[in-house]
Amino acid sequence: MKEQSQRLGTQPIPKLLWNLSAPAMIGMFVMALYNVVDTLFIARGVGIMGVAGVSIGFPVMMIIMAISAAIGIGGASVISRRLGEERPEQANYVFGNILFMVVAVSLIGLIGAFTFMEPLLILFGATPDILPYATDYLYPIMLGSIFFSFAFTTNNIIRSEGNSRFAMMTMIIPAVLNIALDPIFIFVLDMGVMGASVATVISQASVSIIVLRYFLGGSSTLKVRLANLKPDFTPIKEVINIGMPAFVRQVAGSGMMIAINFMLIKFGGEFEVGVFGIVQKVTLFAIMPMIGVLQGMQPIIGYNYGAQNYDRLRETIILGMKVVTTISAIVFVVMMIFPEVLMQIFTGDATTIESGAHAMRIMFALAILIGIQVVSGGLYQALGMAKPAMVLSMARQVLFLIPLVLILPYFFEVTGVWLAFPLSDILAFTLSVFYLYKDRHLFFKFPNHDDNSYATAPSS
């Protein structure tokens, strides 16, 4: 087993968490920066209607990402535990089945580009004015779904074997390349919104080639073997069961955006959809560091749980909770004090700046609670505890946010959409604390190492 995997069970936790989380946070930061710059170029080069078109089309892209995330995160959990159990051949077998699943997902995106894309956009709220922009953005994305699926999935797999630096590079390279290509395709070649998506596909294709060379060139603990590419329902089922919460969370994010766009058009107009498109990018930028910490925690948790190193597991959880809470507090302060500055990055229109700043202050009113929500669901996922991971992944968006988005505007109009965010934060936080307290004996009161009574994760 390579040193990059072995250190998950030996290196001091604070140093290990930093070594795994820092590259993940840097990679997520650069990806978030790419999303911000992408929106900036569209806003400046096409206008607020272009941003609205991307906002309508993005949920479809999120569905493809959701399936890939489910495969990648579920597979990463299984692989990290197999490596912790010193079963590298089983880890390779799971990896082969994951690659098979990536190809299957890609075919869905390819077929969708020629069949149900436009009706889906209309269903998701595209008006006749917005539809051309949404179609131009989404069509290249769906044609290139093989690259998105492969890159998103393998990023989690690479991280599961402890190679956080290379995982970081697989996020930075396409983001930087995308930022460089955006102005060329949008302004120089005058391709507008479609130029932004073509730049994205080229960037993902480039990093897919680099990742493929990584696995084929012997740099990875995992090996690509033809025999392992034959589908086997047993590992596929395990990957899907563990990855399902990630799928639900991503699809819920897509459903959330659809609900928000629908209610904004109903109680406001296309302008508000464009404003939300900008605010959503800023929101992504704010959440990414917390996700980076979680991504650093998960391989440590999975490996040490498989190796029954319970003291290291407990230390990782406590330290991770402290870090994400600190980040949440910083996000809260920034969003309360500087929302106008953030909006001015994208537009000089005074009305857009005012509307966006108003929305941000309401949406992030309880941002300090976000970190615990992010970590709790990912914690259960890393341990292979599918049922609580599913509930916590669904909680904020499915159980609370979407219903509130659909109800509150009838009382507060557009402001009701923004109010749904802090209300769902406090409800989801309460549920997360309930689960963590209920299972505190698993996380914080582990038996001695010679006691294997918790060696197998409970299903709920």
Buried (B, 14 or more C-beta within 10 A) or exposed (E): EBEBBBBBBEBEBEEBBBBBBBBBBBBBBBBBBBBBBBBBBBBBBBBBBBBBBBBBBBBBBBBBBBBBBBBBBBBBBBBBBBBBBEBBEBBBBBBBBBBBBBEEBBEBBBEBBEEEBBEBBBEBBBBEEBBBBBBBBBBBBBBBBBBBBBBBBBBBBBBBBBBBBBBBBBBBBBBBBBBEBBBEBBBEBEBBBBBBBBBBBBBBBBBBEBBEEBBEEEBBBBBBEEEBBEEEEEBBEBBBBBBBBBBBBBBBBBBBBBBBBBBBBBBBEBBBBBBBBBBBBBBBBBBBBBBBBBBBBBBBBBBBBBBBBBEBBBBBBEBBBEBBBBBBEEBBEBBEEEBBEBBBBBBEBEEBBBBBBBBBBBBBBBBBBBBBBBBBBBBBBBBBBBBBBBBBBBBBBBBBBBEBBBEBBEEBBBBBBBBBBBBBBEBBBEBBBEBBEEBEEBBEEBEEEEEEEBEEBEEE
